Amino acid sequence: MTTALQRAIESGQQAMTAEVMPPRGGDPSHTLAMADHLKGRVHAVNVTDGSRAVMRMSSLAVCRLLLDRGLEPVLQLACRDRNRLALQADLLGAHALGIHNLLCLTGDPVRAGDQADARPVNEFESVKLLRQVTAFNQGKDPVKADLPDGATQLFAGCAADPQSRSWSGLQRRLHRKHEAGARFVQTQMVMDPSALERFQVELAEPLNLPVLAGVFLLKSAKNARFINRVVPGACIPEDLILRLESADNPAMEGVAIAAEQVKRYLGIVQGVHLMAIKAEERIPLVLDQAGVNQLAA
């Protein structure tokens, strides 16, 4: 079985994904309503997993709910809160529920969140998790010889930051993720096209690793400055911040900036990954302005 995202990536099409965040509570209705805006516009919808080390509903649960609504999910799976047994259980459970796309993550540190005294696990990190996915896809049991009911079919990707301050570290890490079985890369927010181009040409292309560039929808100058202050590695240029500050309608200026980035980045890499926290309904506007058509049925 192949997913729509896998087919798009492996056939060389422009691959589109976007992101939703599970609720901080037991009612998923708002998250699902936001995801509905993405129907027909993206190949798959990422569901974050404990992003910024803040309590939210299970990514696995939201992914299954998306499937029930006719949306293909990408399960983000972070290693911070689970030991290997729990991660193995979630991988097998995702496969059983029909969730086949994965983004394997180490996870933000607990100190970044609002329960800083929580105890992290970190038995695995993203490379070890990718190796586990690869082993399951080969039908291997972690203790016995083989899985009794055959191999899984999981399509796993990894994350990377093309604007990392350590180019050699980025290169080593990407090589390890590729060797462990990553089939695609979704990048962190990219604000520098030249950094993305260097990442594509020097690192991803030699590995034949498809890249989906991260595009973050900015809402205002205040929002941009807040992100620069609190998000590690974020570097939103001052000229974009001033552009938002001087706009009559900052929200729509943010849409225009994101659309320009989508158009530019699709000339560099195979796809884009759209992040619009609490503004997912604007993602179709971004794609329309970027000239990205609805997906074929």
C-alpha positions as CSV (number, residue, x, y, z in Angstrom):
1,M,0.0,0.0,0.0
2,T,1.3,3.5,-0.9
3,T,-0.1,6.7,0.4
4,A,-0.9,9.8,-1.7
5,L,2.1,11.6,-0.2
6,Q,4.4,8.7,-1.0
7,R,3.1,8.5,-4.6
8,A,3.5,12.3,-5.1
9,I,7.0,12.3,-3.7
10,E,8.2,9.1,-5.5
11,S,6.7,10.3,-8.9
12,G,8.5,13.6,-8.6
13,Q,5.3,15.7,-8.3
14,Q,5.1,18.9,-6.3
15,A,4.3,17.5,-2.8
16,M,2.3,19.6,-0.5
17,T,1.7,19.1,3.2
18,A,0.4,21.3,6.0
19,E,0.2,21.1,9.8
20,V,-2.5,21.1,12.4
21,M,-2.0,21.1,16.2
22,P,-4.1,18.8,18.5
23,P,-6.2,20.5,21.1
24,R,-5.2,21.2,24.6
25,G,-8.2,19.3,25.8
26,G,-10.5,16.4,25.0
27,D,-12.6,18.0,22.2
28,P,-11.0,17.7,18.7
29,S,-13.7,19.6,16.9
30,H,-11.8,22.8,16.3
31,T,-8.7,20.9,15.1
32,L,-10.7,18.9,12.7
33,A,-12.6,21.9,11.4
34,M,-9.2,23.6,10.6
35,A,-8.0,20.4,8.9
36,D,-11.1,20.5,6.7
37,H,-9.8,23.7,5.1
38,L,-6.9,21.6,3.7
39,K,-9.0,19.1,1.8
40,G,-8.0,19.0,-1.9
41,R,-5.1,21.4,-1.3
42,V,-2.4,19.2,0.3
43,H,-1.4,15.5,-0.1
44,A,-1.3,15.0,3.7
45,V,-1.8,16.8,7.0
46,N,0.8,16.6,9.7
47,V,-0.3,16.3,13.3
48,T,2.2,17.6,15.8
49,D,3.3,15.5,18.7
50,G,3.9,17.4,22.0
51,S,5.3,20.4,20.1
52,R,7.2,22.8,22.3
53,A,6.8,20.2,25.2
54,V,3.3,21.4,25.8
55,M,0.5,18.9,26.7
56,R,-1.9,18.2,23.9
57,M,-4.2,15.4,22.6
58,S,-2.5,12.4,21.2
59,S,-1.2,12.8,17.7
60,L,-2.2,9.2,17.0
61,A,-5.8,9.8,18.0
62,V,-6.1,13.0,15.8
63,C,-4.5,11.2,12.8
64,R,-7.2,8.5,13.0
65,L,-9.9,11.1,13.2
66,L,-8.5,12.8,10.1
67,L,-8.6,9.5,8.3
68,D,-12.2,9.1,9.2
69,R,-12.9,12.5,7.6
70,G,-11.1,11.6,4.3
71,L,-7.9,13.4,5.1
72,E,-4.5,11.6,4.8
73,P,-2.4,12.2,8.0
74,V,1.3,12.3,8.7
75,L,1.9,11.1,12.3
76,Q,4.6,13.1,13.9
77,L,6.2,10.9,16.5
78,A,8.6,12.4,19.0
79,C,11.0,10.3,21.2
80,R,11.1,12.6,24.2
81,D,8.2,11.1,26.2
82,R,8.3,7.4,25.3
83,N,10.7,4.5,25.8
84,R,11.4,2.1,23.0
85,L,8.5,-0.2,23.9
86,A,6.0,2.6,23.7
87,L,7.4,3.9,20.4
88,Q,7.3,0.3,19.0
89,A,3.7,0.0,20.2
90,D,2.7,3.3,18.6
91,L,4.3,2.4,15.2
92,L,2.5,-0.9,15.1
93,G,-0.7,0.7,16.3
94,A,-0.4,3.4,13.6
95,H,0.0,0.8,10.9
96,A,-3.1,-1.1,12.2
97,L,-5.1,2.1,12.2
98,G,-4.2,2.8,8.6
99,I,-1.8,5.6,9.4
100,H,1.3,5.0,7.2
101,N,3.0,8.4,6.9
102,L,5.4,9.3,9.7
103,L,7.7,12.1,10.6
104,C,10.3,10.8,13.1
105,L,11.4,13.5,15.6
106,T,13.6,13.6,18.6
107,G,11.3,16.2,20.3
108,D,11.7,19.6,21.8
109,P,13.3,19.6,25.3
110,V,11.0,19.5,28.3
111,R,12.5,22.7,29.6
112,A,11.0,24.5,26.5
113,G,7.4,23.7,27.8
114,D,5.1,24.7,30.6
115,Q,5.8,21.6,32.7
116,A,9.5,21.9,33.0
117,D,9.6,19.4,35.9
118,A,8.3,16.6,33.7
119,R,10.7,13.7,33.3
120,P,11.9,13.1,29.7
121,V,12.7,9.6,28.5
122,N,14.8,10.1,25.3
123,E,15.8,6.4,25.0
124,F,15.5,6.8,21.3
125,E,16.2,9.9,19.1
126,S,15.1,10.4,15.5
127,V,17.8,8.3,13.9
128,K,17.1,5.3,16.2
129,L,13.4,5.7,15.6
130,L,14.0,5.7,11.8
131,R,16.0,2.5,12.2
132,Q,13.1,0.9,14.1
133,V,10.7,1.9,11.3
134,T,13.1,0.4,8.7
135,A,13.3,-2.8,10.8
136,F,9.5,-3.1,11.0
137,N,9.2,-2.5,7.3
138,Q,11.6,-5.4,6.8
139,G,9.4,-7.6,9.0
140,K,12.0,-7.8,11.8
141,D,11.0,-8.2,15.4
142,P,13.3,-6.4,17.9
143,V,13.7,-9.5,20.0
144,K,12.6,-12.5,17.9
145,A,13.6,-13.1,14.3
146,D,10.5,-11.9,12.5
147,L,7.2,-10.1,13.1
148,P,4.6,-12.9,13.2
149,D,2.1,-11.1,10.8
150,G,4.6,-9.8,8.3
151,A,6.3,-6.5,7.5
152,T,4.7,-3.0,8.0
153,Q,4.4,-0.5,5.3
154,L,5.4,2.8,6.9
155,F,6.6,5.8,4.9
156,A,8.9,7.7,7.2
157,G,10.5,11.1,6.8
158,C,12.7,13.3,9.0
159,A,13.1,17.0,9.9
160,A,16.1,19.3,9.2
161,D,17.0,22.9,9.5
162,P,18.7,24.3,6.4
163,Q,19.6,27.5,8.3
164,S,21.5,25.5,11.0
165,R,24.5,27.3,12.3
166,S,26.6,24.1,12.1
167,W,26.7,23.0,8.4
168,S,29.0,20.1,9.2
169,G,26.6,18.9,11.9
170,L,23.6,19.3,9.7
171,Q,25.4,17.3,7.0
172,R,26.3,14.4,9.4
173,R,22.9,14.3,10.9
174,L,21.1,14.2,7.5
175,H,23.4,11.4,6.3
176,R,22.6,9.4,9.4
177,K,18.9,9.9,8.9
178,H,19.1,8.9,5.3
179,E,21.1,5.8,6.1
180,A,18.5,5.0,8.8
181,G,15.7,5.0,6.3
182,A,14.3,8.5,5.9
183,R,12.4,8.8,2.6
184,F,11.8,12.5,2.6
185,V,12.7,15.7,4.6
186,Q,10.4,18.3,5.9
187,T,12.4,21.4,6.9
188,Q,12.0,23.8,9.7
189,M,10.7,27.3,8.8
190,V,12.9,28.7,6.1
191,M,13.3,32.4,5.6
192,D,16.5,32.4,3.5
193,P,16.1,31.0,-0.1
194,S,19.9,30.8,-0.5
195,A,20.2,28.6,2.6
196,L,17.5,26.3,1.2
197,E,19.2,26.1,-2.2
198,R,22.5,25.2,-0.6
199,F,20.8,22.6,1.5
200,Q,19.2,21.1,-1.6
201,V,22.3,21.2,-3.9
202,E,25.0,20.2,-1.4
203,L,23.2,17.9,1.0
204,A,19.8,16.5,-0.1
205,E,20.3,16.1,-3.9
206,P,23.4,13.9,-3.6
207,L,21.4,11.6,-1.3
208,N,18.4,11.7,-3.7
209,L,16.3,12.8,-0.7
210,P,13.2,14.8,-1.6
211,V,12.8,18.0,0.4
212,L,9.6,19.8,1.5
213,A,10.5,23.3,2.5
214,G,8.9,24.7,5.7
215,V,6.8,27.9,5.1
216,F,5.5,29.6,8.2
217,L,2.5,31.9,8.0
218,L,3.3,35.1,9.9
219,K,0.3,37.1,11.3
220,S,1.9,40.4,12.4
221,A,5.2,42.1,13.2
222,K,4.5,41.3,16.9
223,N,4.1,37.6,16.0
224,A,7.3,37.6,14.0
225,R,9.3,39.2,16.8
226,F,7.9,36.8,19.3
227,I,8.9,33.8,17.2
228,N,12.5,35.2,16.8
229,R,12.6,35.6,20.6
230,V,11.3,32.2,21.7
231,V,11.8,29.7,18.9
232,P,15.4,28.3,18.8
233,G,17.0,28.8,15.4
234,A,14.2,31.2,14.1
235,C,15.6,34.1,12.2
236,I,12.8,36.1,10.5
237,P,14.5,39.0,8.6
238,E,13.9,42.5,9.8
239,D,12.7,43.6,6.3
240,L,9.8,41.1,6.5
241,I,9.0,42.3,10.0
242,L,8.9,46.0,8.8
243,R,6.8,44.9,5.9
244,L,4.2,43.4,8.2
245,E,4.5,46.5,10.5
246,S,3.7,48.9,7.7
247,A,0.9,46.9,6.1
248,D,-2.7,48.1,6.4
249,N,-3.7,44.4,6.9
250,P,-0.9,42.5,8.5
251,A,-2.7,39.2,8.3
252,M,-3.1,39.4,4.5
253,E,0.5,40.7,4.2
254,G,1.6,37.5,5.9
255,V,-0.4,35.5,3.4
256,A,1.3,37.4,0.6
257,I,4.8,36.7,2.1
258,A,4.0,33.0,2.5
259,A,2.7,32.8,-1.1
260,E,5.9,34.4,-2.4
261,Q,8.0,31.9,-0.4
262,V,5.9,28.9,-1.7
263,K,6.4,30.0,-5.3
264,R,10.1,30.6,-4.8
265,Y,10.8,27.4,-2.9
266,L,9.0,25.2,-5.4
267,G,11.6,26.4,-7.8
268,I,14.3,24.9,-5.6
269,V,12.9,21.8,-3.9
270,Q,10.1,19.3,-4.7
271,G,7.5,20.5,-2.2
272,V,6.5,22.7,0.7
273,H,5.2,22.1,4.2
274,L,2.9,24.9,5.4
275,M,2.7,25.9,9.1
276,A,-0.1,28.3,10.0
277,I,-0.7,28.0,13.8
278,K,-4.3,28.9,14.6
279,A,-4.8,30.2,11.1
280,E,-5.0,27.0,9.0
281,E,-8.0,28.5,7.2
282,R,-5.7,30.9,5.4
283,I,-3.6,28.1,3.8
284,P,-5.8,27.8,0.7
285,L,-5.3,31.6,0.2
286,V,-1.6,31.2,0.4
287,L,-1.7,28.4,-2.2
288,D,-4.1,30.3,-4.5
289,Q,-1.8,33.4,-4.4
290,A,1.2,31.1,-5.1
291,G,-0.5,29.7,-8.2
292,V,-0.8,26.2,-6.7
293,N,-3.9,24.5,-8.1
294,Q,-6.2,22.1,-6.2
295,L,-5.1,18.5,-6.3
296,A,-6.6,16.2,-8.8
297,A,-9.3,14.0,-7.3
